[in-house]
Amino acid sequence: MTLIVEHTPLEGLVLVRPKIYADHRGHFYESFNESTWQKEGLPSHFVQENRSFSVKNTVRGLHFQVPPHGQGKLVQVLHGRALDVVVDIRKNSPSFGKSYSILLSHEEIVQMYVPLGFAHGFYAIEDTIFNYKCTSFYEPSAERSIQWNDPDLNIEWGIEHPILSPKDFKGINFNDFISPF
């Protein structure tokens, strides 16, 4: 087995731990294998891959794209450390409005598959390179953002004054959000 899949408390949200082959030279791992993902019952069709560099104290999110341009994302930190956060925005889900967070880093190589119907964001604890494989293409007109620090979501980010984009600064409140999922 080249990977271990761990289910989280939010249905469909999974952690993927690739098998690491390490020796005195460093390490190697298979970051994605379509056949293995299919055997595990995970989505295996990705059409776009993105990387972002974020300086320490940046918060990006909570982002998602509305149907028909919704995206599933396979996310991973390639360098640095980030608190990765998702919120279930599927209106008929038993975990609607619940969040899940995990520390992702380049030292502990863990990927997270974020399915359709989740808002996603992260806090760069240090300068961080973040990688996203996406199940559909980026469509600017379909992009939405929920306020990163919405008090109704009660997410413990561990930062009070982050660096934000204008778009993230103007995210909508969760209670004003009508889910298309």
C-alpha positions in Angstrom: 0.0 0.0 0.0 1.4 3.3 -1.0 -0.9 5.4 1.1 -3.1 5.3 4.2 -6.5 7.0 4.1 -7.9 8.4 7.3 -11.5 9.5 7.6 -12.3 12.6 9.5 -15.4 13.4 11.5 -16.8 15.3 8.5 -18.1 12.8 5.9 -16.1 12.8 2.7 -13.2 14.8 4.1 -10.2 12.5 4.3 -6.5 12.7 5.2 -4.1 10.9 2.9 -0.7 9.8 4.2 1.6 8.6 1.5 4.2 5.9 2.3 7.5 7.7 2.8 10.7 6.0 1.7 13.5 7.6 3.7 17.2 7.1 4.0 20.4 9.1 4.6 19.9 11.0 1.3 16.4 12.3 2.2 13.0 10.8 1.2 10.8 9.8 -1.6 7.0 9.4 -1.8 4.3 8.9 -4.4 2.2 12.1 -4.1 -0.6 10.8 -6.4 -1.5 7.6 -8.2 -4.8 7.5 -10.1 -5.0 3.7 -9.8 -4.4 3.7 -6.0 -6.9 6.5 -5.5 -9.6 4.6 -7.4 -9.0 1.5 -5.4 -9.5 3.5 -2.2 -12.7 4.9 -3.6 -11.3 8.5 -3.8 -11.9 10.9 -6.7 -9.0 10.5 -9.0 -9.6 13.0 -11.8 -7.9 16.3 -11.3 -7.8 19.0 -14.1 -5.8 21.8 -12.6 -2.9 22.1 -10.1 -2.1 25.3 -8.3 0.6 26.5 -5.9 0.5 29.5 -3.6 3.3 31.1 -1.6 2.1 32.9 1.6 4.2 34.9 3.9 4.0 34.2 7.6 0.6 35.3 9.2 -1.3 35.2 6.0 -4.9 33.8 6.1 -6.4 32.6 2.8 -10.0 31.6 2.8 -12.6 30.4 3.5 -13.0 29.8 -0.3 -15.2 27.7 -2.5 -16.7 27.7 -5.9 -20.5 27.4 -6.5 -22.0 24.8 -8.9 -21.7 24.0 -11.7 -18.0 25.0 -11.1 -17.6 23.4 -7.6 -14.2 22.1 -6.9 -12.8 19.1 -4.9 -9.2 19.8 -3.8 -6.3 17.7 -2.8 -4.2 20.0 -0.7 -0.7 19.7 0.8 2.0 22.0 2.2 5.2 21.6 0.2 7.3 24.0 2.4 6.5 25.6 5.8 3.6 25.0 8.1 0.0 26.0 7.9 -3.2 25.5 9.9 -5.6 24.1 7.2 -9.3 24.7 7.9 -12.5 23.4 6.2 -16.1 24.1 6.9 -18.9 21.8 5.7 -21.3 23.9 3.7 -23.6 21.1 2.4 -27.0 22.1 3.7 -28.3 18.6 4.1 -25.2 17.3 5.8 -25.4 16.3 9.5 -22.1 18.3 9.9 -23.4 21.5 8.1 -21.5 24.5 9.6 -19.0 22.3 11.4 -15.3 22.9 10.9 -12.2 20.7 10.9 -8.6 21.8 11.1 -5.2 20.2 10.9 -1.6 21.4 11.0 0.0 20.6 7.7 3.7 20.8 7.2 6.5 19.7 4.9 8.0 17.7 7.8 4.9 15.5 8.3 3.7 14.8 4.8 -0.1 14.6 4.9 -2.5 15.5 2.2 -6.2 16.3 2.7 -8.9 15.7 0.2 -11.5 18.4 0.4 -14.7 17.4 -1.5 -17.3 19.5 -3.1 -19.4 21.4 -0.6 -16.7 22.5 1.7 -15.2 26.0 2.2 -11.4 25.9 2.5 -8.8 28.1 4.0 -5.5 28.2 5.8 -3.3 30.2 8.1 0.5 30.3 7.1 2.2 29.9 10.5 5.5 30.5 8.7 6.3 31.3 5.1 4.5 28.5 3.3 4.1 26.9 -0.2 0.7 25.3 -0.6 -0.3 22.9 -3.4 -3.8 22.3 -4.6 -4.9 19.7 -7.2 -8.5 20.6 -8.3 -11.3 18.5 -9.8 -12.6 21.4 -11.9 -11.1 24.5 -13.4 -10.9 27.8 -11.5 -13.9 30.0 -12.5 -13.6 33.5 -11.1 -17.4 34.2 -11.4 -18.1 31.1 -9.3 -15.7 31.9 -6.5 -17.2 32.8 -3.1 -15.7 33.5 0.4 -17.0 33.1 3.9 -15.6 35.4 6.6 -12.5 33.6 7.9 -13.2 34.7 11.5 -17.0 34.4 11.5 -18.0 34.1 15.2 -20.8 31.6 14.4 -18.2 29.2 13.1 -16.0 29.5 16.2 -12.8 28.5 14.4 -9.6 28.6 16.6 -7.2 30.1 14.1 -4.5 31.1 16.6 -4.0 34.5 15.1 -5.7 37.8 15.7 -4.4 40.2 13.0 -3.7 38.2 9.9 -2.6 39.5 6.5 -5.7 39.3 4.2 -6.6 40.0 0.6 -9.3 42.5 0.0 -11.6 39.6 -1.1 -11.0 37.7 2.1 -11.5 40.8 4.2 -15.0 41.1 2.6 -16.1 37.5 3.0 -19.8 36.9 3.8 -21.0 35.9 7.2 -22.0 32.3 7.6 -25.5 33.1 8.8 -26.1 35.2 5.6 -24.9 32.3 3.4 -27.4 30.3 1.5 -25.7 27.0 0.4 -26.0 25.9 -3.2 -24.7 22.4 -2.2 
